């Protein structure tokens, strides 16, 4: 029996083609989830937009141009995949609200109910504490 969260995940994945990855790592950190999850998404045919928090000298990740803020990403963002500590997500709230993605996804182990409530109040779907790669493999295949 599917839970409401599972139904939400299915809906979010069905509507997602373009993903901005907030907190993405570089190829030098290829063994970390913040790199290999976005790499998987690219290989699965999704359009991934890198939005690193660190690495100011980096201009390309996964062969794609880097943006420093979500609001600077041209075009529509379906999903913001968040690789930030829970306590650090609030500093990105205004940027997420300005970018107006359809959904925000807080990766496995990341939960911030206050930010999630603000995003939901703005009409942005939120999935927390789940791995996008695992759920994509589970539902999108």
N, C-alpha and C positions, 0 to 999 in steps of 0.2 A: 504494500500500500504506500503510495507516494505522499510525502508530507507537503505542507504548503511551501516550505523552503525548496523542496525538489521541484515543485511546479514553477516557482519563481526562477530557479536556475534554468530550467528548460526554456522558459519564456525569454529570459535574458540572452541565452545562447542562440536561440532562433533569430533574434533581432540584431545580432552582433556580426559585423563584417570588419569594422575599423576600431582598433584598440589602441589607446594611448597608455603606455606603461610608465607610470609615475614611480620613480625610484629604480629604474632599470640599471643593471650593471653592464660593464663592457665585456668584450671578448676576453680580456685578461682575467676576468672572474667567471669564466665559463662553467666552473663547477658549482656556482651558486644559483639557487632557484630564480633570483631576480635577473639572471641571464638565460638559463636554459628553458624556463617556462616561456618567455617571449620567443625564443628561438623555435620551440615546438610550435607555437602559434603561427609563426611565419611559414614553417614547413607544412602546416595544416591548411595553408592558403589564405590566412587572414592578413589584413593590412595592419601592420604594427607600427606605431609612431613612438619612437624613444623620447622619454622626458626624464632624463637623469637628474638627480638632485646634486650629486657630486660630479667629479671629472669635468671641470670647466674647460679643459683644453680639447675635449673630445667633440668632434663635429658629426661623426657618423657612428652608428651602432647597427649591426646586422645589415649593413649596406644601405641604411636609411638615414636621412638627415635628422639631427637632434634638435629638439625644441626645449627651451628652459622653463617655459610655463605652459600649462594646458591651454590657456586663453590665446596663446600665440600660434597654436596648431591651426593651419588653414583647413577649412572644410568641417564637416560634421564628424563628431566623435560618438561612436555608439557606446563604448565602454571605456572607463578608466580603470585599469588594473593597478592596484595600489600595493607597492612593496615598500612600505614605511612602517616604522614602529607605531603602535597604537597611539602613543603619546604625541607623536609628530604629525599625525594626520590633520589635526585641527589647523595647523599653519597653512595647509593647502585648501582649506574649505572655500575661501573666497574664490580662489582660482578654479576649483571644480564647479562652483555655482556659476561663475562667469562663462565657463566653457559649455555648460548645459549638455553634458552627455546624457544618453538615455539611461545609463546605469553606471554604478560604481561597484567594484569588486575588491574587497579587502582579503588579501591572500590568507592562506592557512596560518592560524596562530595570531591573526590580527583582527581586533575587534574594538570599535569605538562607537558605542551606542549613541552618544551625544551628536557626533558628526553624522552618523547614519540617520538620525531623526531629522536633522536639518536638511540633509539631502532629500530624504523622502518627502518632507514638507514642500520642497521645491519641485516635486514631481519626478525625481530621479530614483529609479529602483536601486536597491542596495543588497548585495550578498556579502556576508561577513564570514571570516574564519573557514574558508573553503579554498582548495587549490583549483585554479582555473584550468590547468592542464589536466588534472584528474577528472574534473567534471566535464570538460570538453570531450575527452576520450569516452566518457560514460554516456553522454547524451547526444553529442553532435555526430557521432560516427554512423 
